[in-house]
Each structure stands twice: as C-alpha cells, then as structure tokens.
Amino acid sequence: MESRKRPLATVLTPNDGFKTPEKRVAAVRLQDSDYMRWGVEETCLYLRREDLGEWEEKFRAQKLTGVGLRYLKDADLEKIGIECLGDRLRILHSLRKLWQIEAEASKVFNDPIHGHVELHPLLIKIIDTPQFQRLRNLKQLGGTYFVFPGASHNRFEHCIGVGYLAGRLVQALNDRQPELLISRRDILCVQIAGLCHDLGHGPFSHMFDGKFIPKARPEITWKHETASLAMFDHLVTDNHLRPVMEQHGLVLPEDLDFIKEQIAGPLDTNAAQGQKWPYKGRLEDKSFLYEIVANKRNGIDVDKWDYFARDCYHLGIQNNFDYRRFLKFARVCEVEGQKQICVRDKEVGNLYDMFHTRNCLHRRAYQHKVGNIIETMLTEAFLKADGHIQIEGSEGMKRTLSTAIDDMEAYTKLTDHVFEQILNSSSLELAEARQILRNIVCRRLYKCLGQTQAAKAMSVTQETIHSWEAELAQIARQSGAQDVSLKAEDFIVSVIMMDYGMKEENPINNVRFYCKDDLTKAIQICKNQVSKLLPEQFAEQVIRVYCKKTDDKSLEAAKKHFVQWCMDKDFSKPQDGDVIAPELTPLKESWSNKKDENGEGGSSRNMHNMRANGENKAKTQLFK
C-alpha cells in the first residue's frame, strides 16, 4: 500500500530496479479515476505500482496513454511481445480495475425488490449519516398508507434501490460500450446521485411540497428537489465527507456539481438558457449520464424503475414493466450530435407498458379519492399547527413547519413524526390541528361527492377553485332545503391531472431506438407503427368534489347539488349520477346512456322531454 502513495515526481534510483523516466512528469499525480488523462509516463508508473514494471518499456515503445488502455485486448498485448498468457492476464486484470468500482469492503443489503444489493464503501458512508437516516421516517406514499395497509415503506429503502439501479445501468453501458470511456468517478457520481435524489422530501412526501408548502408559503416556488441539493451539501459538510470523497477518487467541486445536476438539472438556470450545453459537471460527450437518475428528456429513469417495482409490491398491484430487460438492450447512440440512451426497437411495446403502469398507479393508488382527502386533511392540520411547532435549527434559531425548509439543520429533524407530535400534544394552540388528526385516526373523513370532467382540459387556478366552491354553495341555497345548510367552505374541489409523465405529450416520441442491423443508428418509432390500440390522448383532467359535512341529510343534498353543478357547467355525468339524482340526469341530452342503431345518443322519451322543456327544467326538478 505504501507504494501507492509514492508521488509521481519521485526520482527512481538504480537500486529501485527501474530506469529513470526520460522526461520529468507532473508533480501532482493524477488519480487512478483520471486514467483517461494519463500520458505515457503516468501509464508506466501505474504498471510499476501494480508490480508490472517489467513491461513498461514495451508500453513506452508503443506510446500507450490512458485513453488507449480501454481498447487493449489479449491479442494486442501478444503483438507487442508479451508472450506468456499468464502475464497478459495479469496486465488485463490490473487495467480493468481502472474503470470498474472495486468490490472490496462493500456492504450487502437484502432488499425485497432487488435481492442482495451490494454498495460501494463511499455510498455506505453517505447512508450512515443523520441526513440520510432521516429518510427511514418519511413514508414513500404519504397518506396512501392510510388506505393501503401494505404501503408502509419509506424513502430510505427507495433511495438505496435507486442508487443500486443507477449503478446497474451505468455499469451495463460501460460493459457493452467501453468506447464511452465511463470512469470509476462517473459510476460513483451516478450512484451517489441516485442515492441522494430524494433527500429533500418532507413529512408525508409529496403532500408536503405539493399541498402544504404552496398554501403555507404561496409567495415562493419550492420543490423537494431544491431541498435535496441543500440537504446534500449539508450532509457532506456536516459529516466531513469531502476528504473521504477525494480518497475514493472524486474530484471536488466538479463531481459535487455533477451529482447535484443529475438530481435537479442545471445549477445556473439563468446562464443555461443561453448555452448549448448547460451543465458544468460533465462535458457534452457524457450527456447520456444525465439520463440515468432523473431523465428530463423522456422520463425513462431508474427512479421510476424502483418505485414502480417497490410500490406495486407493497400496494398489491401487478407491475407490468421489467427493468432487467431494458438493461439488456440499453446502449448509447448519437442523436443530433448528442449521446443519448437508446433501446432496441422491439422494446417499444414494453415502454408503452411502462408508462401505462405509471398511469395505473396514479389512478388506483397515488390519486385514490380517500388517500387524497386524507392528505388534504393532513395539510389543514399542518397549516393550523404551523406557527406553533418550534424546531431548533442552526445557531439555535427556531423554525416552524413551513420555514424549516430554509435551514437544513432544522429540516433534518422534520419527519412524519410531527403527526404524533401534534396528535399527542396537550397544547391549546394545537387543539384544532389535533382534532383533525383524531378525525383521520378515527376515520371521520370528508366524503367524496363524485368526480367529473370538462370537455377540454381547463387552466385551473386557486381563484377558479374558490369560485366553483361558491357555485356549489349557491346551488345549495337555491334548493330551499330547510334542514340542510351548506356553505362554500363545506366543499372542497380538487383538480387532478392524469398523464403519461409529460402532460399532453407522448413520452415515447422523445425516445430513440436502434435495430439489430445497425447498432449505432438511432431511429424514432411513431405510435401508429406500434399498435392501433394505444391511447389517442396522453393526459386527462379529473375534477373531484368533497364535502366536509358527513351527516346523512347534508351528504344526500350535497350529492344532488354536485350533479346539478355538473349539469350547469356542462361537465361529464358522475358515474353514480343516475343513482344520486335519477330525476336530474335524464334531462340532459348528452348524459343519455341510450344509443340508436348507429351507436349515437338516441331519441328516447327523456330526450324528447329535454328538447321540449329545455335544460332549465333540471333546476325546476331540484328546487321544487
């Protein structure tokens, strides 16, 4: 080991058994992970350090530099005069260590999804920090756990899975295409980015950054990726990991920038707008590395692979996508002057299945009507408790739930445990928040009146939602029901977007494929080349309405008002509309379920009455 620490500029004496280098080399020895920048002398020095110095003259005579080491094969070594097979194998083994992460001292995790996961020692150092261990106490699916009893998994195991899969994908590309010159530094940085990509999540995951922060602090635009970068910096600094990273071959701050850019995109967004290549961590010839952890181009990344498999496993939902097959067929091709990760043409159907799985997970679990209203109630409780929860941050400064995101020392202490902190408190200031959480625990939840859709997707703001809630209350007042009183604040309107990950766009349009006849040529495959059974649209907008009053009379009235509101707005008929308000639904022509011989809306007696009396009869029926 001592020989590995010898400075590059050390002058070798005849007693060393080596010839003095013909020219003086740099005083600062390049790391092994920088082998691609080695000249001939650095290459020869590596041979000496690996006890292969007897062959350095042959390497020097052939002017072999670091770039050429990846291309050396057994036949090449034989040609330059290394006749013994054993010697050639020793040399190839030593050279291969330059671009493969060493397996020694790694730890093995037994993961229910990926089996036995082996991680590099540097990744273990990161895992064994308070900032990463915090993820053990953040539910992966937030309020969904209150609906699906098996969904008890946390961000901790998800992040370990993403770090592992990131290494699997980059190593697969490295093994398949050594000409990409992927270094050990690259592999480690990609794995660290996968491991740390969710460090910034708050209590109950997406509820915190999707519902709570926008209402608690509407003046700021904040996402959990923003906090992931700040938490990663805090993790490195607080645990003195910079020298450890350098010992493992990382170059700071270049590699730190690369890690953070993989998580959240270009760090300097203003400068990036006017630049062809906006990243600082890696040059454009390594562009494909930015598509592994968080793929901004088409959404196919290892983050999705892990949460598809992990969430389906815990939710009890079938996962139709197998990432192992993608790993077998992934390779890098040049597309419009930039290197992208492509896949075999025959895999296009499997990728459509992948995005269909994503949509199914949202429809069945992530956007479950009960799970969503529980997260809405959690948000209400957090808003009422916000100013009364004090978390100590840096320099002893106290932070609230909504301001903890400004101080990573305080944010490290903020987890799902805040639920129990409020629920079990005796403070008068937390009485309202405590009551909401007790209602959740005792399953006294707001009730879903139904869901509907507009003919076309609408641009919906908070003002729009408030106006809809007021309209629902107005209909309630017009009904004249003496024993029911419903106000705007008794209604909650929730607008949900369901899509394939890129809003209205088909994500497969941004994927490039290759065929077996030409592995280097990237091609595009249109939807009509795949199947006529694929979706025509890739996004839809769902409007749900909830009622806070849960007594039978109020709910019965509120459901009828909801059907009337859908008629007035010309939205689609709620699924149970014919049961809720059988006196209303036949009066709207477009809501008829009867078909004529051509499959179109028929001319039933109800339709005839509709045309004769006009749509206003709907209100007459309701308000008698």
C-alpha positions as CSV (number, residue, x, y, z in Angstrom):
1,M,0.0,0.0,0.0
2,E,2.9,2.4,0.7
3,S,4.0,2.2,-3.0
4,R,0.5,3.5,-4.0
5,K,1.3,6.7,-2.0
6,R,4.6,7.5,-3.8
7,P,4.4,10.9,-5.5
8,L,4.6,10.9,-9.3
9,A,7.7,13.1,-9.3
10,T,9.8,10.8,-7.1
11,V,13.2,10.2,-8.8
12,L,13.9,6.5,-9.0
13,T,17.4,5.3,-8.3
14,P,19.2,2.4,-9.9
15,N,18.6,0.4,-6.7
16,D,14.9,0.6,-7.4
17,G,15.4,-1.7,-10.4
18,F,13.8,0.7,-12.8
19,K,15.1,3.1,-15.4
20,T,14.8,6.8,-14.7
21,P,12.0,8.3,-16.8
22,E,13.2,10.1,-19.9
23,K,11.3,13.2,-19.1
24,R,10.1,14.7,-15.9
25,V,6.3,14.4,-15.3
26,A,3.9,16.5,-13.4
27,A,4.5,17.0,-9.7
28,V,0.9,16.2,-8.8
29,R,-0.1,12.6,-9.5
30,L,-3.4,12.1,-11.3
31,Q,-5.9,9.9,-9.6
32,D,-6.5,6.4,-11.0
33,S,-10.0,7.6,-11.9
34,D,-8.5,10.1,-14.2
35,Y,-6.6,7.5,-16.2
36,M,-8.0,8.9,-19.5
37,R,-5.8,12.0,-18.9
38,W,-2.6,9.9,-18.4
39,G,0.3,10.3,-20.7
40,V,2.8,7.5,-21.4
41,E,4.8,8.1,-18.2
42,E,1.7,8.0,-15.9
43,T,0.7,4.7,-17.6
44,C,4.2,3.3,-16.9
45,L,4.0,4.4,-13.3
46,Y,0.7,2.6,-12.8
47,L,2.3,-0.6,-14.2
48,R,5.1,-0.2,-11.6
49,R,2.6,0.3,-8.8
50,E,0.9,-2.9,-9.9
51,D,4.2,-4.8,-9.9
52,L,4.1,-5.0,-13.7
53,G,7.2,-2.7,-14.2
54,E,9.0,-5.3,-16.3
55,W,6.6,-4.5,-19.2
56,E,6.7,-0.7,-19.0
57,E,9.3,-0.4,-21.8
58,K,7.0,-2.2,-24.2
59,F,4.2,0.2,-23.3
60,R,6.5,3.1,-23.7
61,A,7.7,1.9,-27.0
62,Q,4.1,1.7,-28.3
63,K,3.3,5.2,-26.8
64,L,0.3,3.8,-24.9
65,T,-1.5,6.5,-23.0
66,G,-4.5,6.3,-20.6
67,V,-7.1,6.7,-23.4
68,G,-5.8,3.6,-25.2
69,L,-5.9,1.3,-22.1
70,R,-9.7,0.7,-22.6
71,Y,-9.1,-0.8,-26.0
72,L,-6.2,-3.1,-25.1
73,K,-7.1,-6.8,-25.7
74,D,-5.2,-10.0,-25.2
75,A,-4.2,-10.1,-28.9
76,D,-2.7,-6.6,-28.7
77,L,-0.5,-7.5,-25.7
78,E,0.7,-10.6,-27.6
79,K,1.6,-8.5,-30.6
80,I,3.8,-6.1,-28.6
81,G,5.8,-9.0,-27.3
82,I,4.2,-10.2,-24.1
83,E,4.2,-13.9,-24.9
84,C,3.2,-15.6,-21.7
85,L,-0.6,-15.8,-21.3
86,G,-0.4,-15.5,-17.5
87,D,1.4,-12.2,-17.9
88,R,-1.1,-10.9,-20.3
89,L,-4.0,-11.8,-18.0
90,R,-2.3,-10.1,-15.0
91,I,-1.9,-6.9,-17.1
92,L,-5.5,-7.0,-18.3
93,H,-6.8,-7.7,-14.7
94,S,-4.9,-4.7,-13.4
95,L,-6.0,-2.4,-16.2
96,R,-9.7,-3.4,-15.8
97,K,-9.6,-2.1,-12.2
98,L,-9.3,1.4,-13.5
99,W,-12.8,1.6,-14.8
100,Q,-14.6,-0.8,-12.5
101,I,-15.6,0.0,-9.0
102,E,-13.7,-2.1,-6.5
103,A,-16.0,-4.7,-4.8
104,E,-13.8,-4.9,-1.7
105,A,-15.2,-3.6,1.6
106,S,-18.7,-3.2,0.1
107,K,-21.8,-3.9,2.2
108,V,-24.7,-6.1,1.2
109,F,-28.4,-5.2,1.8
110,N,-31.1,-7.8,1.5
111,D,-33.8,-5.9,-0.4
112,P,-37.2,-7.5,-1.1
113,I,-37.3,-5.9,-4.5
114,H,-33.8,-6.2,-5.9
115,G,-32.4,-9.1,-3.8
116,H,-28.9,-8.8,-2.4
117,V,-27.8,-5.2,-3.2
118,E,-24.0,-4.6,-2.9
119,L,-22.9,-0.9,-2.4
120,H,-19.6,0.8,-2.6
121,P,-18.0,1.9,0.7
122,L,-18.4,5.6,-0.1
123,L,-22.2,5.0,-0.5
124,I,-22.2,3.4,2.9
125,K,-20.5,6.4,4.4
126,I,-23.3,8.6,3.0
127,I,-26.1,6.2,4.2
128,D,-24.6,6.2,7.7
129,T,-25.4,9.9,8.3
130,P,-28.3,11.6,10.2
131,Q,-29.4,13.3,7.0
132,F,-29.8,10.1,5.1
133,Q,-31.1,8.0,8.1
134,R,-33.9,10.7,8.3
135,L,-35.5,9.0,5.3
136,R,-36.4,6.0,7.4
137,N,-39.2,8.2,8.9
138,L,-40.7,9.5,5.7
139,K,-43.4,7.4,4.2
140,Q,-42.8,6.8,0.5
141,L,-46.5,7.2,-0.4
142,G,-47.6,9.7,2.2
143,G,-51.3,9.5,3.0
144,T,-51.8,6.4,0.8
145,Y,-50.6,4.3,3.7
146,F,-54.0,5.2,5.4
147,V,-55.7,3.4,2.5
148,F,-53.4,0.5,1.6
149,P,-52.2,-1.3,4.7
150,G,-49.1,-2.7,3.0
151,A,-47.8,0.7,1.8
152,S,-45.6,1.2,4.9
153,H,-42.3,1.5,3.0
154,N,-40.2,4.6,3.3
155,R,-37.9,6.9,1.3
156,F,-34.9,5.2,2.8
157,E,-35.2,1.9,1.0
158,H,-36.4,3.6,-2.2
159,C,-33.2,5.7,-2.3
160,I,-31.0,2.7,-1.7
161,G,-32.8,1.0,-4.6
162,V,-32.3,3.9,-6.9
163,G,-28.6,4.2,-6.1
164,Y,-28.2,0.5,-6.8
165,L,-30.2,0.6,-10.1
166,A,-28.2,3.7,-11.2
167,G,-25.0,1.7,-10.8
168,R,-26.6,-1.3,-12.7
169,L,-27.5,0.9,-15.7
170,V,-24.2,2.8,-16.0
171,Q,-22.2,-0.4,-15.5
172,A,-24.3,-2.1,-18.2
173,L,-23.5,0.7,-20.6
174,N,-19.8,0.6,-19.6
175,D,-19.5,-3.2,-20.2
176,R,-21.3,-3.0,-23.5
177,Q,-19.6,0.1,-24.9
178,P,-16.1,0.6,-23.5
179,E,-15.5,3.3,-26.1
180,L,-17.8,5.6,-24.0
181,L,-14.8,5.9,-21.6
182,I,-17.0,5.8,-18.5
183,S,-14.7,6.1,-15.5
184,R,-15.0,4.9,-11.9
185,R,-15.6,8.6,-11.0
186,D,-18.6,8.7,-13.3
187,I,-20.0,5.5,-11.9
188,L,-19.7,6.6,-8.3
189,C,-21.2,10.0,-9.0
190,V,-24.2,8.5,-10.8
191,Q,-24.7,6.1,-7.8
192,I,-24.5,8.9,-5.3
193,A,-27.0,11.0,-7.3
194,G,-29.4,8.1,-7.2
195,L,-28.9,7.5,-3.5
196,C,-29.4,11.2,-2.6
197,H,-32.1,12.3,-5.1
198,D,-34.9,12.3,-2.5
199,L,-33.0,13.8,0.5
200,G,-35.3,16.9,0.3
201,H,-38.6,15.2,0.8
202,G,-40.7,16.5,3.8
203,P,-43.3,14.8,6.0
204,F,-45.6,12.5,4.0
205,S,-43.5,13.0,0.9
206,H,-45.4,14.7,-2.0
207,M,-48.1,16.1,0.3
208,F,-45.5,18.4,1.9
209,D,-44.2,20.0,-1.3
210,G,-47.4,19.6,-3.4
211,K,-50.0,20.8,-0.9
212,F,-48.7,22.2,2.3
213,I,-45.9,24.5,1.2
214,P,-47.9,26.1,-1.7
215,K,-50.6,27.1,0.9
216,A,-48.3,27.9,3.8
217,R,-45.9,30.0,1.7
218,P,-47.6,30.9,-1.6
219,E,-45.0,33.6,-2.4
220,I,-42.2,31.0,-3.1
221,T,-41.8,28.3,-5.7
222,W,-40.3,25.3,-3.8
223,K,-39.9,21.7,-4.8
224,H,-38.3,18.8,-2.9
225,E,-35.5,18.7,-5.5
226,T,-34.5,22.1,-4.3
227,A,-34.2,20.8,-0.7
228,S,-32.4,17.7,-1.9
229,L,-29.5,19.9,-3.2
230,A,-29.3,21.9,0.0
231,M,-29.6,18.7,2.2
232,F,-26.8,17.0,0.1
233,D,-24.5,20.0,0.7
234,H,-25.3,19.9,4.4
235,L,-24.7,16.1,4.6
236,V,-21.3,16.4,3.0
237,T,-20.3,19.4,5.2
238,D,-21.8,18.2,8.5
239,N,-20.2,14.8,8.2
240,H,-16.8,16.0,6.8
241,L,-17.1,13.8,3.7
242,R,-15.1,15.9,1.3
243,P,-11.7,14.2,2.2
244,V,-13.4,10.8,2.1
245,M,-14.8,11.5,-1.3
246,E,-11.3,12.6,-2.5
247,Q,-9.8,9.4,-1.1
248,H,-12.2,7.5,-3.3
249,G,-11.1,9.4,-6.4
250,L,-13.7,12.1,-6.7
251,V,-12.6,15.5,-7.9
252,L,-14.2,18.4,-6.0
253,P,-16.1,20.6,-6.7
254,E,-16.5,19.3,-10.2
255,D,-18.0,16.0,-9.1
256,L,-20.3,17.6,-6.5
257,D,-21.7,19.7,-9.2
258,F,-22.2,16.7,-11.4
259,I,-24.1,14.8,-8.6
260,K,-26.4,17.8,-8.0
261,E,-27.1,18.4,-11.7
262,Q,-28.3,14.8,-12.0
263,I,-30.8,15.4,-9.3
264,A,-32.2,18.8,-10.2
265,G,-30.9,19.8,-13.6
266,P,-28.6,22.7,-14.5
267,L,-27.5,24.6,-11.3
268,D,-27.3,28.0,-13.0
269,T,-30.7,28.1,-14.8
270,N,-30.3,31.7,-16.0
271,A,-26.9,31.0,-17.7
272,A,-28.2,27.7,-19.0
273,Q,-30.9,29.3,-21.1
274,G,-28.3,30.9,-23.4
275,Q,-25.9,28.0,-23.6
276,K,-25.9,25.0,-25.9
277,W,-24.6,22.7,-23.1
278,P,-25.9,24.0,-19.7
279,Y,-24.1,21.5,-17.4
280,K,-20.8,22.0,-15.5
281,G,-20.2,18.6,-14.0
282,R,-19.6,16.7,-17.3
283,L,-18.9,17.7,-20.8
284,E,-21.4,17.1,-23.6
285,D,-19.7,13.8,-24.6
286,K,-21.1,12.4,-21.4
287,S,-24.6,13.7,-21.9
288,F,-26.1,10.3,-21.6
289,L,-25.1,10.1,-17.9
290,Y,-27.7,12.8,-17.2
291,E,-30.5,10.4,-18.3
292,I,-30.0,7.7,-15.7
293,V,-31.3,9.1,-12.4
294,A,-33.8,11.8,-13.5
295,N,-34.4,11.7,-17.2
296,K,-35.7,15.1,-18.3
297,R,-35.9,14.1,-21.9
298,N,-38.5,11.3,-21.8
299,G,-38.9,10.2,-18.2
300,I,-37.4,6.7,-18.5
301,D,-35.0,6.6,-15.5
302,V,-34.0,4.3,-12.6
303,D,-36.1,6.4,-10.1
304,K,-39.3,5.2,-11.8
305,W,-38.0,1.6,-12.2
306,D,-37.5,1.4,-8.4
307,Y,-40.8,3.0,-7.3
308,F,-42.8,1.0,-9.9
309,A,-41.5,-2.3,-8.6
310,R,-41.4,-1.2,-4.9
311,D,-44.8,0.5,-4.8
312,C,-46.5,-2.3,-6.7
313,Y,-45.0,-4.9,-4.3
314,H,-46.3,-3.0,-1.2
315,L,-49.6,-2.0,-2.7
316,G,-50.5,-5.4,-4.1
317,I,-50.7,-4.1,-7.7
318,Q,-49.2,-6.0,-10.6
319,N,-46.1,-4.4,-12.2
320,N,-46.0,-4.9,-15.9
321,F,-42.6,-3.4,-16.5
322,D,-39.3,-5.4,-16.1
323,Y,-36.3,-3.1,-15.9
324,R,-33.9,-6.0,-16.3
325,R,-35.0,-6.4,-19.9
326,F,-34.3,-2.7,-20.5
327,L,-30.8,-3.2,-19.0
328,K,-30.1,-5.9,-21.6
329,F,-31.0,-3.8,-24.6
330,A,-29.8,-0.3,-23.5
331,R,-27.0,1.3,-25.4
332,V,-25.8,4.8,-26.3
333,C,-26.2,6.3,-29.8
334,E,-25.6,9.7,-31.2
335,V,-28.7,11.8,-31.8
336,E,-28.4,15.2,-33.4
337,G,-24.8,15.5,-32.2
338,Q,-25.6,14.4,-28.6
339,K,-25.2,11.0,-27.0
340,Q,-28.5,9.5,-25.7
341,I,-29.5,6.2,-24.1
342,C,-31.4,4.2,-26.7
343,V,-33.1,0.8,-26.6
344,R,-33.8,-1.9,-29.1
345,D,-36.8,-1.3,-31.5
346,K,-38.6,-4.4,-30.3
347,E,-38.8,-2.9,-26.8
348,V,-41.2,-0.1,-27.8
349,G,-44.3,-2.0,-26.7
350,N,-42.7,-2.6,-23.3
351,L,-42.1,1.1,-22.8
352,Y,-45.7,1.9,-23.5
353,D,-46.5,-0.7,-20.9
354,M,-44.1,1.1,-18.5
355,F,-46.0,4.4,-18.9
356,H,-49.3,2.6,-18.7
357,T,-48.2,1.1,-15.3
358,R,-47.4,4.6,-14.2
359,N,-50.9,5.8,-15.1
360,C,-52.5,2.8,-13.4
361,L,-50.5,3.5,-10.2
362,H,-51.8,7.1,-10.2
363,R,-55.3,6.1,-10.9
364,R,-55.5,3.2,-8.4
365,A,-53.2,4.4,-5.6
366,Y,-51.5,7.8,-5.8
367,Q,-54.7,9.7,-6.7
368,H,-57.0,7.4,-4.7
369,K,-60.0,9.5,-3.6
370,V,-59.7,8.6,0.1
371,G,-55.9,8.9,0.2
372,N,-56.2,12.3,-1.4
373,I,-58.7,13.7,1.0
374,I,-56.6,12.3,3.9
375,E,-53.7,14.3,2.6
376,T,-55.9,17.4,2.3
377,M,-56.9,16.9,5.9
378,L,-53.3,16.5,6.9
379,T,-52.5,19.7,5.1
380,E,-55.2,21.5,7.0
381,A,-53.9,20.2,10.3
382,F,-50.3,21.2,9.4
383,L,-51.5,24.7,8.4
384,K,-53.2,25.2,11.8
385,A,-50.2,23.9,13.6
386,D,-47.6,25.7,11.5
387,G,-46.8,28.6,13.8
388,H,-47.0,26.6,17.0
389,I,-44.4,23.9,16.2
390,Q,-40.8,25.0,17.0
391,I,-37.8,23.2,15.5
392,E,-34.3,24.2,16.6
393,G,-32.0,24.9,13.6
394,S,-28.6,26.3,13.1
395,E,-27.2,28.7,15.7
396,G,-30.2,27.9,18.0
397,M,-32.7,29.6,15.7
398,K,-36.3,28.3,16.0
399,R,-38.1,27.3,12.8
400,T,-41.7,26.4,12.1
401,L,-43.0,23.6,9.9
402,S,-43.1,25.9,6.8
403,T,-39.8,27.7,7.5
404,A,-37.7,24.6,8.3
405,I,-37.0,24.2,4.6
406,D,-34.8,27.3,4.9
407,D,-32.5,25.6,7.4
408,M,-31.2,22.1,6.8
409,E,-30.3,21.5,10.4
410,A,-33.9,22.1,11.4
411,Y,-35.2,20.2,8.3
412,T,-33.2,17.2,9.3
413,K,-35.4,16.9,12.4
414,L,-38.7,17.2,10.5
415,T,-40.2,13.9,9.6
416,D,-43.6,12.1,9.7
417,H,-43.2,12.0,13.5
418,V,-44.7,15.5,13.5
419,F,-48.1,13.7,13.1
420,E,-47.7,12.0,16.5
421,Q,-46.2,15.2,18.0
422,I,-49.5,17.1,17.2
423,L,-51.8,14.2,17.9
424,N,-50.4,13.5,21.4
425,S,-49.9,17.1,22.4
426,S,-51.9,18.9,25.1
427,S,-51.2,22.4,23.9
428,L,-54.3,24.6,23.4
429,E,-52.8,26.2,20.3
430,L,-52.7,22.8,18.7
431,A,-56.3,21.9,19.6
432,E,-57.8,22.4,16.1
433,A,-54.9,20.6,14.4
434,R,-55.1,17.8,16.9
435,Q,-58.9,17.3,16.3
436,I,-58.3,17.0,12.5
437,L,-55.7,14.3,13.1
438,R,-58.0,12.5,15.5
439,N,-60.7,12.5,12.8
440,I,-58.2,10.9,10.5
441,V,-57.3,8.2,13.0
442,C,-60.9,7.5,13.8
443,R,-61.8,7.5,10.1
444,R,-64.1,10.6,10.3
445,L,-63.1,11.7,6.9
446,Y,-64.6,14.3,4.5
447,K,-66.8,12.5,1.9
448,C,-66.3,12.4,-1.9
449,L,-69.4,13.5,-3.7
450,G,-68.1,12.3,-7.0
451,Q,-65.8,13.2,-9.9
452,T,-66.4,14.7,-13.3
453,Q,-64.5,16.0,-16.3
454,A,-64.7,19.0,-18.6
455,A,-65.0,18.5,-22.3
456,K,-61.5,20.0,-22.7
457,A,-58.7,20.5,-20.1
458,M,-59.0,23.8,-18.3
459,S,-56.5,26.2,-16.8
460,V,-57.5,26.0,-13.2
461,T,-56.2,28.4,-10.5
462,Q,-56.9,28.8,-6.8
463,E,-59.4,31.5,-7.7
464,T,-61.2,29.1,-10.1
465,I,-61.5,26.5,-7.4
466,H,-62.8,29.0,-4.9
467,S,-65.4,30.2,-7.4
468,W,-66.5,26.6,-8.0
469,E,-66.9,26.0,-4.3
470,A,-69.0,29.2,-4.1
471,E,-71.2,28.0,-7.0
472,L,-71.8,24.7,-5.2
473,A,-72.9,26.6,-2.1
474,Q,-75.1,28.9,-4.2
475,I,-77.0,25.9,-5.7
476,A,-77.4,24.6,-2.1
477,R,-79.0,28.0,-1.1
478,Q,-81.3,27.9,-4.2
479,S,-82.6,24.5,-3.3
480,G,-84.5,25.9,-0.4
481,A,-83.9,22.9,1.9
482,Q,-84.9,24.0,5.4
483,D,-83.0,21.3,7.4
484,V,-79.7,21.5,5.4
485,S,-77.2,24.4,5.4
486,L,-74.2,24.2,3.1
487,K,-71.6,26.9,2.7
488,A,-68.7,27.4,0.3
489,E,-66.2,26.3,3.0
490,D,-68.1,23.0,3.3
491,F,-67.0,22.0,-0.2
492,I,-63.5,21.0,-1.4
493,V,-62.8,21.0,-5.1
494,S,-59.7,19.0,-6.2
495,V,-58.3,19.1,-9.7
496,I,-56.1,16.2,-10.7
497,M,-54.0,15.7,-13.8
498,M,-53.6,12.1,-15.0
499,D,-50.9,11.6,-17.7
500,Y,-48.0,9.6,-19.0
501,G,-45.5,11.8,-17.4
502,M,-45.1,14.6,-19.9
503,K,-48.6,16.2,-19.8
504,E,-50.3,16.0,-23.2
505,E,-47.2,14.8,-25.0
506,N,-46.5,11.1,-25.8
507,P,-43.2,10.4,-24.0
508,I,-42.2,7.7,-26.5
509,N,-41.8,10.5,-29.1
510,N,-38.7,11.5,-27.2
511,V,-37.2,8.0,-27.1
512,R,-34.8,6.8,-29.7
513,F,-34.4,3.2,-30.7
514,Y,-31.9,1.1,-32.7
515,C,-32.3,-2.1,-34.6
516,K,-30.0,-5.2,-34.7
517,D,-28.9,-4.4,-38.3
518,D,-27.2,-1.2,-37.2
519,L,-26.4,-0.7,-33.5
520,T,-25.2,2.8,-34.0
521,K,-28.1,4.4,-35.8
522,A,-30.8,6.0,-33.7
523,I,-34.3,5.9,-35.1
524,Q,-37.8,7.2,-34.0
525,I,-40.8,4.9,-33.9
526,C,-44.2,6.5,-34.3
527,K,-47.3,5.4,-32.3
528,N,-49.1,4.2,-35.5
529,Q,-46.1,1.9,-36.2
530,V,-46.7,0.0,-32.9
531,S,-50.4,-0.6,-32.4
532,K,-53.8,0.9,-33.1
533,L,-54.9,0.0,-29.5
534,L,-52.6,2.6,-27.9
535,P,-54.2,5.8,-26.4
536,E,-55.1,8.7,-28.6
537,Q,-54.6,11.2,-25.7
538,F,-51.9,11.0,-23.0
539,A,-53.4,13.3,-20.4
540,E,-56.8,14.0,-18.8
541,Q,-58.1,16.3,-16.1
542,V,-60.3,15.0,-13.3
543,I,-62.4,17.2,-11.1
544,R,-63.3,15.8,-7.7
545,V,-65.6,17.4,-5.1
546,Y,-65.7,16.6,-1.4
547,C,-68.0,17.7,1.4
548,K,-66.8,18.3,4.9
549,K,-70.3,17.7,6.4
550,T,-70.8,14.0,6.9
551,D,-74.3,13.6,8.3
552,D,-76.7,11.7,6.0
553,K,-79.0,14.6,5.2
554,S,-76.2,17.0,4.3
555,L,-74.4,14.4,2.2
556,E,-77.6,13.5,0.3
557,A,-78.3,17.1,-0.5
558,A,-74.7,17.8,-1.4
559,K,-74.5,15.0,-3.8
560,K,-77.6,16.2,-5.6
561,H,-76.1,19.7,-5.7
562,F,-73.0,18.3,-7.2
563,V,-74.9,16.6,-10.0
564,Q,-76.8,19.9,-10.7
565,W,-73.4,21.7,-10.7
566,C,-72.0,19.3,-13.3
567,M,-75.1,19.9,-15.5
568,D,-74.7,23.7,-15.2
569,K,-71.0,23.5,-16.1
570,D,-71.6,21.1,-18.9
571,F,-69.2,18.6,-17.3
572,S,-69.4,14.8,-17.7
573,K,-72.0,12.8,-15.8
574,P,-70.7,11.4,-12.5
575,Q,-70.5,7.7,-12.5
576,D,-73.3,7.3,-9.9
577,G,-75.3,10.2,-11.2
578,D,-78.3,8.1,-12.1
579,V,-78.4,6.8,-8.6
580,I,-77.8,10.0,-6.8
581,A,-80.2,12.2,-8.8
582,P,-82.4,10.0,-11.0
583,E,-84.8,12.9,-11.5
584,L,-82.0,15.1,-13.0
585,T,-79.7,13.0,-15.2
586,P,-82.3,12.1,-17.9
587,L,-82.9,15.7,-18.5
588,K,-79.5,16.4,-20.0
589,E,-79.3,15.1,-23.6
590,S,-75.6,14.4,-23.6
591,W,-75.9,12.3,-20.5
592,S,-78.2,9.8,-22.0
593,N,-76.9,6.2,-21.9
594,K,-79.2,5.0,-24.6
595,K,-77.9,4.6,-28.1
596,D,-79.5,4.4,-31.5
597,E,-78.6,1.9,-34.2
598,N,-75.5,3.9,-35.1
599,G,-74.3,3.9,-31.5
600,E,-75.0,7.6,-31.0
601,G,-77.3,9.2,-28.4
602,G,-80.8,8.0,-29.1
603,S,-84.1,9.9,-29.3
604,S,-85.7,8.4,-26.1
605,R,-88.7,9.9,-24.4
606,N,-86.4,11.7,-21.9
607,M,-84.5,13.3,-24.8
608,H,-87.8,14.4,-26.3
609,N,-88.8,15.9,-23.0
610,M,-85.4,17.6,-22.7
611,R,-85.8,19.3,-26.1
612,A,-89.5,20.2,-25.3
613,N,-88.9,21.8,-22.0
614,G,-85.3,23.0,-22.2
615,E,-82.4,22.5,-19.8
616,N,-83.8,24.8,-17.2
617,K,-86.2,22.0,-16.2
618,A,-83.3,20.4,-14.3
619,K,-83.3,23.2,-11.8
620,T,-87.1,23.1,-11.6
621,Q,-87.0,19.5,-10.6
622,L,-84.3,20.0,-8.0
623,F,-85.8,23.1,-6.4
624,K,-89.4,22.1,-6.1
